[in-house]
Amino acid sequence: MLTRMRSAVSSLVGGIMAPAGASVEDEDSGGANRALPRFPYCRPEFLGLSADELECAADHISRAVLAAKESGRLPWSTGYAEVINAGKSALNEDQACCEVVELRKRPADPASPSYTPTTRRRASLPTRESLESNEDCLIQEISQEEEDLYFHYWGLFDGHAGSGAAVFASKLLHLHIEEQLQSVLEILQKPSMQPPTCLGEETSLHVRPSGSSQRALSRAASLRGAAGAPGSPNTPTPRFFMEKKVKQESLVVGAIENAFKEMDKHIGRERGVYDISGGCTALVAMHLLGKLYVANAGDSRAIILRMGEIFPMSSAFTPETERQRLQCLAYMQPHLLGNEFTHLEFPRTVCKKEVGKRMLYRDYTMKGWAYKTVQEDDLKFPLVFGEGKKARVMATIGVTRGFGDHDLKVHGTDISIKPFLLCNPEVRVYNLEQFEHGPDDVMVLATDGLWDVLSNKEVAEAVTSFLGNSDPDNHH
């Protein structure tokens, strides 16, 4: 196992500068067997880079900081900056997306693939002035139909082992979210409506009535008598069981969760035809109907700075934070370990001479540590090993959630790592209408490149200092 690890490291270092999707077989055949990417490599569209600027963006020596040029190009006074890594990869594997997406009910077409875009999904992006001074004009600009809704969308995708998955997700994830939201659009258009348990039931039964109205309805129902009795053929069947009430925001959360799942399936389908290299984490913020929805799958992070306070809006998903989930899966399905790994965690690798001795360990049921007698099976390499940024799953990958990595295997084996990786996001909801906000209150979204070197407090201090020294009328 250690020999395989050394080979894996050598292979990684030797192939760092190889173009995404390249292989020895491709080189031998002159590239004839290399699949084309689904989307060509690019930097975020809203940066508006020229060909020369795009070339400078890939310079690992100068490492120019790229930022959006036009203040009105992004909504809500959104700022953006990026810089290429110090040489880990030939290209910047991270991607970003910012969209205003229109929700318009349309007839479902079973023959159309789930990733088919709408006929018109993007309008001119609003500025902060238009949002604050005349939101009605903005709605009219985006859609002439009163029943249409729209949402603002920001996404960061931290790629690894190639840029293919990050580019793919940046182009399509918001369309998957749009598709999922369209299925509940009629409910979202009525803010006072409680989502019906079963679609097709009379919606009037699910509108939240006032206290007096509720009593009147109950009185009327009792006077009509039980369902099925003579003279009451249309009376609903009485229910003698508890029924959970679901909020509308839970429908939005569910739509985002399903969209992430469909996005990963989409990559899995398309990778057989196109070159979709590597994988990526995903951090998405979405504004809909007065609420911010922040969805995170990976180790990126979002925080809200309000009135000098810091409010975390995401959790990091790493081999350390998800150790128990990973161990539980390996315990329940030991064949996934390929007889090369153990699901148990030890403070260090176990030596053969320590068989029979008692050593500290942790199982999937434990947050603390205990001692166990070392057995021969414990000599296998731990499923989760290392700590902090050096923690890895199967000595291979340092993140446990995101998109892609469908073909990722432990080096030199046929052991697939994908079963241990999830695309499921954690979604947190922030009600903008519930709090007062000042001009310097912001939300910060960033990949681990920032959070590895700066704490939440340091980022908050930097942002506060910058805004304090800036012209309040400059919304760039």
ChimeraX attribute file (.defattr): number of C-alpha atoms within 10 A of each C-alpha:
attribute: neighborCount
match mode: 1-to-1
recipient: residues
	/A:1	13
	/A:2	9
	/A:3	8
	/A:4	14
	/A:5	16
	/A:6	12
	/A:7	14
	/A:8	17
	/A:9	14
	/A:10	11
	/A:11	12
	/A:12	13
	/A:13	11
	/A:14	10
	/A:15	15
	/A:16	15
	/A:17	13
	/A:18	13
	/A:19	15
	/A:20	22
	/A:21	19
	/A:22	17
	/A:23	15
	/A:24	9
	/A:25	12
	/A:26	14
	/A:27	12
	/A:28	10
	/A:29	11
	/A:30	10
	/A:31	13
	/A:32	10
	/A:33	13
	/A:34	16
	/A:35	16
	/A:36	12
	/A:37	20
	/A:38	17
	/A:39	14
	/A:40	11
	/A:41	17
	/A:42	14
	/A:43	21
	/A:44	17
	/A:45	12
	/A:46	17
	/A:47	18
	/A:48	15
	/A:49	19
	/A:50	9
	/A:51	9
	/A:52	8
	/A:53	12
	/A:54	15
	/A:55	10
	/A:56	18
	/A:57	21
	/A:58	19
	/A:59	18
	/A:60	18
	/A:61	11
	/A:62	12
	/A:63	16
	/A:64	15
	/A:65	11
	/A:66	18
	/A:67	15
	/A:68	20
	/A:69	15
	/A:70	12
	/A:71	16
	/A:72	18
	/A:73	20
	/A:74	24
	/A:75	22
	/A:76	19
	/A:77	17
	/A:78	19
	/A:79	16
	/A:80	17
	/A:81	10
	/A:82	18
	/A:83	18
	/A:84	23
	/A:85	18
	/A:86	13
	/A:87	15
	/A:88	15
	/A:89	21
	/A:90	18
	/A:91	22
	/A:92	25
	/A:93	27
	/A:94	26
	/A:95	26
	/A:96	24
	/A:97	21
	/A:98	23
	/A:99	20
	/A:100	22
	/A:101	22
	/A:102	21
	/A:103	20
	/A:104	21
	/A:105	16
	/A:106	9
	/A:107	7
	/A:108	10
	/A:109	8
	/A:110	7
	/A:111	6
	/A:112	8
	/A:113	9
	/A:114	15
	/A:115	14
	/A:116	11
	/A:117	14
	/A:118	15
	/A:119	6
	/A:120	11
	/A:121	17
	/A:122	13
	/A:123	14
	/A:124	14
	/A:125	19
	/A:126	21
	/A:127	18
	/A:128	18
	/A:129	14
	/A:130	15
	/A:131	15
	/A:132	9
	/A:133	10
	/A:134	10
	/A:135	14
	/A:136	10
	/A:137	12
	/A:138	17
	/A:139	18
	/A:140	12
	/A:141	12
	/A:142	21
	/A:143	17
	/A:144	9
	/A:145	10
	/A:146	9
	/A:147	14
	/A:148	17
	/A:149	20
	/A:150	19
	/A:151	17
	/A:152	19
	/A:153	21
	/A:154	21
	/A:155	23
	/A:156	25
	/A:157	30
	/A:158	27
	/A:159	25
	/A:160	23
	/A:161	22
	/A:162	25
	/A:163	28
	/A:164	29
	/A:165	34
	/A:166	29
	/A:167	30
	/A:168	27
	/A:169	29
	/A:170	21
	/A:171	15
	/A:172	18
	/A:173	23
	/A:174	29
	/A:175	21
	/A:176	24
	/A:177	23
	/A:178	24
	/A:179	25
	/A:180	21
	/A:181	24
	/A:182	21
	/A:183	15
	/A:184	17
	/A:185	20
	/A:186	15
	/A:187	18
	/A:188	22
	/A:189	14
	/A:190	13
	/A:191	13
	/A:192	14
	/A:193	19
	/A:194	19
	/A:195	23
	/A:196	17
	/A:197	12
	/A:198	8
	/A:199	9
	/A:200	7
	/A:201	11
	/A:202	11
	/A:203	14
	/A:204	11
	/A:205	13
	/A:206	15
	/A:207	15
	/A:208	12
	/A:209	15
	/A:210	9
	/A:211	8
	/A:212	9
	/A:213	11
	/A:214	12
	/A:215	12
	/A:216	13
	/A:217	13
	/A:218	11
	/A:219	11
	/A:220	11
	/A:221	15
	/A:222	10
	/A:223	9
	/A:224	13
	/A:225	13
	/A:226	15
	/A:227	15
	/A:228	12
	/A:229	11
	/A:230	9
	/A:231	10
	/A:232	12
	/A:233	11
	/A:234	9
	/A:235	14
	/A:236	14
	/A:237	10
	/A:238	9
	/A:239	7
	/A:240	6
	/A:241	6
	/A:242	6
	/A:243	8
	/A:244	7
	/A:245	11
	/A:246	12
	/A:247	13
	/A:248	18
	/A:249	17
	/A:250	13
	/A:251	19
	/A:252	21
	/A:253	20
	/A:254	16
	/A:255	21
	/A:256	29
	/A:257	20
	/A:258	19
	/A:259	25
	/A:260	27
	/A:261	18
	/A:262	19
	/A:263	25
	/A:264	22
	/A:265	15
	/A:266	21
	/A:267	23
	/A:268	17
	/A:269	12
	/A:270	14
	/A:271	19
	/A:272	10
	/A:273	12
	/A:274	17
	/A:275	19
	/A:276	28
	/A:277	27
	/A:278	22
	/A:279	31
	/A:280	32
	/A:281	28
	/A:282	30
	/A:283	28
	/A:284	26
	/A:285	22
	/A:286	21
	/A:287	19
	/A:288	15
	/A:289	15
	/A:290	12
	/A:291	15
	/A:292	20
	/A:293	22
	/A:294	27
	/A:295	27
	/A:296	30
	/A:297	29
	/A:298	31
	/A:299	24
	/A:300	25
	/A:301	26
	/A:302	23
	/A:303	19
	/A:304	19
	/A:305	22
	/A:306	18
	/A:307	13
	/A:308	12
	/A:309	11
	/A:310	15
	/A:311	14
	/A:312	15
	/A:313	23
	/A:314	22
	/A:315	19
	/A:316	20
	/A:317	23
	/A:318	22
	/A:319	29
	/A:320	22
	/A:321	14
	/A:322	15
	/A:323	23
	/A:324	21
	/A:325	14
	/A:326	21
	/A:327	24
	/A:328	16
	/A:329	16
	/A:330	21
	/A:331	17
	/A:332	10
	/A:333	10
	/A:334	15
	/A:335	11
	/A:336	18
	/A:337	21
	/A:338	13
	/A:339	12
	/A:340	18
	/A:341	21
	/A:342	22
	/A:343	25
	/A:344	22
	/A:345	23
	/A:346	21
	/A:347	14
	/A:348	13
	/A:349	13
	/A:350	18
	/A:351	12
	/A:352	12
	/A:353	8
	/A:354	15
	/A:355	16
	/A:356	12
	/A:357	11
	/A:358	13
	/A:359	17
	/A:360	15
	/A:361	18
	/A:362	20
	/A:363	18
	/A:364	17
	/A:365	10
	/A:366	10
	/A:367	10
	/A:368	9
	/A:369	14
	/A:370	12
	/A:371	12
	/A:372	13
	/A:373	13
	/A:374	20
	/A:375	14
	/A:376	12
	/A:377	12
	/A:378	21
	/A:379	17
	/A:380	18
	/A:381	24
	/A:382	25
	/A:383	21
	/A:384	27
	/A:385	22
	/A:386	18
	/A:387	12
	/A:388	11
	/A:389	13
	/A:390	12
	/A:391	18
	/A:392	21
	/A:393	23
	/A:394	25
	/A:395	23
	/A:396	18
	/A:397	21
	/A:398	21
	/A:399	26
	/A:400	27
	/A:401	26
	/A:402	29
	/A:403	33
	/A:404	31
	/A:405	23
	/A:406	21
	/A:407	14
	/A:408	17
	/A:409	16
	/A:410	19
	/A:411	20
	/A:412	12
	/A:413	10
	/A:414	10
	/A:415	19
	/A:416	18
	/A:417	20
	/A:418	17
	/A:419	12
	/A:420	17
	/A:421	20
	/A:422	19
	/A:423	25
	/A:424	20
	/A:425	27
	/A:426	19
	/A:427	23
	/A:428	16
	/A:429	18
	/A:430	16
	/A:431	12
	/A:432	13
	/A:433	10
	/A:434	9
	/A:435	9
	/A:436	9
	/A:437	13
	/A:438	9
	/A:439	10
	/A:440	16
	/A:441	16
	/A:442	19
	/A:443	17
	/A:444	18
	/A:445	21
	/A:446	20
	/A:447	20
	/A:448	15
	/A:449	13
	/A:450	14
	/A:451	16
	/A:452	10
	/A:453	9
	/A:454	12
	/A:455	11
	/A:456	18
	/A:457	12
	/A:458	12
	/A:459	18
	/A:460	22
	/A:461	14
	/A:462	11
	/A:463	16
	/A:464	17
	/A:465	11
	/A:466	12
	/A:467	16
	/A:468	11
	/A:469	8
	/A:470	12
	/A:471	10
	/A:472	11
	/A:473	6
	/A:474	9
	/A:475	16
	/A:476	19
